[in-house]
């Protein structure tokens, strides 16, 4: 249900998009555009909904004591985000591993954490580190590793216009500082 605060924000954002349409030379009163400012405002509020969520709280909500000390991998996590430089989408897959230190987390919580950070204005490099830090700080595992592969519409639709480029970022802590552990993770996400 839409709260009064949400409705007020949506109305204000829609008002600005109405002005943007005018500045672009469009007739915001024509049939196809009449509800566009409202639709775009709703879309932007959804796409940036991660600001109102605490990823650490999400992870903490499903932590279980378990004596398991092998790698746990959640791979091929689809995500969609917005480039903070051009407000254009970037999207792809995140692959995350951690090695528990007496605590495991409900597996669905890891993709939820990805969504929280993805649903903010972002750059891929920062998002990679934020996800890693959240998991490390909340679960205190023996190590965390994350690899994100993404396509950026700011590179595909404008600028260099390279439609098939993929950007890969990674970050890691703890036992993943050992090359052998990183190589095992990379090998497992490629199968």
Steps between C-alpha positions, in 0.01 A plus 500: 500500500630845409577713804431875500878561489537271196210670321647845569841397369341341193303817429809720532710276277220485240482880501871519413464243222216707356743791480767277345259392225432866427873581493555215254249664265220250557133573546434344841126538437496262203328166556810281524670725755216607729582242770870465420627728781303298757617166355863612493475627859365161615773325304778714649369448852500123442845498336647697791306321776823369650557826686218414737634154588773382735689208342662402830158459659390284208801269544464491878137388473600147396829409668545147633775344709655221296842335510559518124832633375489439126420746224137606456431648156193674366564568134319649203309751712325727250498869584403833343647831612525862388830663408536811715684684223235478226191355676501215251468134598777251546416137561655160528584225744665488838685192629564492874684256725572496867662252734301487825651553842237322715213690333316441174231718349176410325597480134224734378644782710811532283306593180289737712817680610607528136161657421529754782830633369397471134187706564701812568677734262824310459826428334587132463828527688336650811211255490746208494680626808180593687357149460829340610528730802140439608545122498839519673383740771167327566603132491870527591586205273850369437481680167272644232547527125280668245519527123257719307462489122288774346397677185472878520251678278699822546774325297265324258246770414724808511867589533714222353191301388653155557202265521685183596726631774478346846658651810625263769584606854609294799586543863592261779600465865654248736584155365426621147830687518652159420522447124396134532172592673423772243575257216262242650224763513562611140500138386170427678316804362602412144344152512 
